[in-house]
């Protein structure tokens, strides 16, 4: 098997493992970025809601 990869594809088995690891890291980073964007949108919505409530309270005091 090692000879097949080495002669047909031009890389050794360590390279194949590194490619698998690289693919896993890219997938994990992509999932993290999607989740982070979702959290940011939720926090921004929560902040806008708090600011609106604060403005209403401030207006009612005056």
C-alpha positions in Angstrom: 0.0 0.0 0.0 2.8 2.4 0.9 4.6 1.8 -2.4 1.3 2.4 -4.3 0.8 5.8 -2.7 4.4 6.8 -3.0 4.7 5.8 -6.7 1.2 6.8 -8.0 0.5 10.0 -6.1 4.0 11.2 -5.2 3.6 11.4 -1.5 4.1 9.1 1.5 1.6 7.9 4.2 2.6 10.8 6.5 1.3 13.2 3.9 -2.0 11.3 3.7 -2.4 11.6 7.5 -1.6 15.3 7.4 -4.2 15.8 4.7 -6.8 14.1 6.8 -5.8 16.2 9.8 -5.9 19.4 7.7 -9.5 18.5 6.5 -10.6 17.9 10.1 -9.1 21.3 11.2 -10.9 23.1 8.4 -14.2 21.5 9.2 -13.8 22.4 12.9 -13.0 26.0 12.1 -15.9 26.3 9.7 -18.3 25.0 12.3 -16.8 27.3 14.9 -17.2 30.3 12.6 -20.9 29.5 11.9 -21.6 29.1 15.6 -19.7 32.3 16.4 -21.8 34.3 13.9 -25.0 32.9 15.3 -23.9 34.0 18.8 -23.0 37.4 17.6 -26.4 37.9 16.0 -28.1 36.8 19.2 -26.0 39.1 21.4 -26.6 42.1 19.0 -30.4 41.4 19.2 -30.2 41.2 22.9 -28.2 44.4 23.1 -30.6 46.2 20.8 -33.5 45.1 23.0 -31.8 46.3 26.2 -31.0 49.6 24.6 -34.6 50.0 23.5 -35.9 49.3 27.0 -33.3 51.6 28.5 -34.4 54.4 26.1 -38.1 53.8 27.1 -37.2 54.0 30.8 -35.2 57.1 30.2 -38.0 58.8 28.2 -40.6 57.9 30.9 -38.5 59.6 33.6 -38.5 62.9 31.7 
